[in-house]
Amino acid sequence: MPRYDVTVKLTGTDANAMFLVGRVREALRKAGVPAEEIKRFSVEAFDKGSYDELLRFLMEIVDVE
């Protein structure tokens, strides 16, 4: 179960890691997640060692479509 009750459509979009993180950041912001939590999310996301790790992390944070 994702950390936040937020759904983000990532399938069929640009697969660039920066784009995906930005998409999730925007969804979190729109859902009212505090800026400090979004900042922590971003730091942790960009600390992932591979693209696959990043995708798994994103799926832990939000519901990915």
C-alpha positions in Angstrom: 0.0 0.0 0.0 1.4 3.4 -1.0 2.5 5.9 1.6 0.1 8.5 0.2 -3.5 8.1 -1.1 -2.5 9.7 -4.4 -2.7 8.1 -7.9 -0.3 9.2 -10.6 -0.4 8.1 -14.2 3.1 7.2 -15.2 2.5 4.6 -17.9 2.7 5.8 -21.4 4.6 9.0 -20.4 8.2 10.1 -20.8 10.3 7.5 -19.0 12.9 10.1 -18.0 13.6 9.8 -14.2 13.5 13.6 -13.7 10.1 13.8 -15.4 8.7 10.9 -13.3 9.8 12.4 -10.0 8.4 15.8 -11.1 5.1 14.2 -11.9 4.9 12.6 -8.5 6.0 15.8 -6.8 3.2 17.8 -8.5 0.6 15.2 -7.5 1.8 15.3 -3.9 1.7 19.1 -3.9 -1.9 19.0 -5.3 -2.9 16.5 -2.7 -1.8 18.9 0.1 1.3 17.1 1.2 3.5 19.5 3.2 6.5 21.0 1.2 9.0 19.6 3.7 7.7 16.0 3.0 7.9 16.6 -0.7 11.4 17.8 -0.4 12.4 14.7 1.6 10.7 12.6 -1.1 12.7 14.3 -3.9 16.1 13.8 -2.1 15.3 10.2 -1.4 14.1 9.6 -5.0 17.3 11.1 -6.6 19.4 9.0 -4.2 18.3 5.8 -5.8 21.1 3.9 -7.5 19.1 2.7 -10.5 16.1 3.4 -12.6 14.4 0.2 -11.3 15.1 1.2 -7.7 13.5 4.6 -8.5 10.4 3.0 -10.0 10.0 0.7 -7.0 10.3 3.7 -4.7 7.7 5.7 -6.6 5.3 2.8 -6.2 5.9 2.8 -2.4 5.0 6.5 -2.3 2.0 6.7 -4.6 -0.4 4.5 -6.5 1.1 4.3 -10.0 -1.1 3.7 -13.0 
